Amino acid sequence: MRAARLTSPGTTVTGAAGGADPVVLVAHGSRDPRAADATRALARAVSAARPGTPVWASWLDHTEPGPTEVLRQLAVAGHRRAVLVPLLLTAAYHHRVDIPAAVAAATRSGPPLAVRVTDVLGPADDTPDPALLAGLCRRLGETWPDGSTASRRGGLDASRRGRFDALVLAAAGTRDARARRSVGRVADALGVEFGVPCRVAYASAAPPAAGVAVSRLRASGARRVAVSAYFLAPGLFHDAVAEAAGAAGAVAVAAPLTDAPELVELVLRRVDDRPVLASTG
């Protein structure tokens, strides 16, 4: 298969003399072109927020280039180090298996390249990052007709939190129990943020579905149930969540995080964190 042309927001692949280590964002990938567009938008936003740092988007599936190709081309261009940020909200199979395999393939031959792989964007321990919660709050605020988002970090102010009396945090889904627990921690923190019950729902791989979660909350007495989208990009999963939640009576379904300023902040925080995995060719 012909290699994809390696591009980066506003940059070309050049040597690393005196420059910042390049950042490679790795998304899951989707057949839906909107997902790749969202990842490219995030890469542009990260690049704009960190001038002088080359930033590339890559995908594990469906879209080119993949992370192995990007890393190999960076090594050939003279870079000796790179930071790889998994654009994943849980540390499940893709983080444990696919990404290490991509790094190993890139560093197995050719010029040496030290790759630092960061934590995923979801909770790395028991506490969700404040920037992640702020991004989810921003997207919820954007669902109201007046377009208001209150607090400086994108959350809703107290006068607007009454727009809903329960929340569903809708995620893509995973069979990994540890990963599901991390989604639950985000739901718990979001519920505390708004002072309402917040339940988890999944688009695949695990119950309950979004419509079921909305219906259960309404059956328990909630009358204004909103859905927070625990997705990084639009696509078929988010579409299905929105349709099912709306049919079940949800008053609002938030958009995915995409290139929210808080997500950019979180990506850069991961770039600046200590390494969790390193591989040297």
ABEGO torsion letter per residue (X at the ends): XBBBBBBBBGBBBBBABGBBBBBBBBBAEBABAAAAAAAAAAAAAAAAABBGBBBBBBBABGBOBBAAAAAAAAAAAGBABBBBBBBBABBBAAAAAAAAAAAAAAAABEBBBBBBBBBBABBABABBBAAAAAAAAAAAAAABAAGBAEBAAGBBBAAAAAABABBBBBBAEBABAAAAAAAAAAAAAAAAAAGBBBBBBBABGBOBBAAAAAAAAAAAGBABBBBBBBBABBEAAAAAAAAAAAAAGBABBBBBAEABAAAAAAAAAAAABBBABBBBX
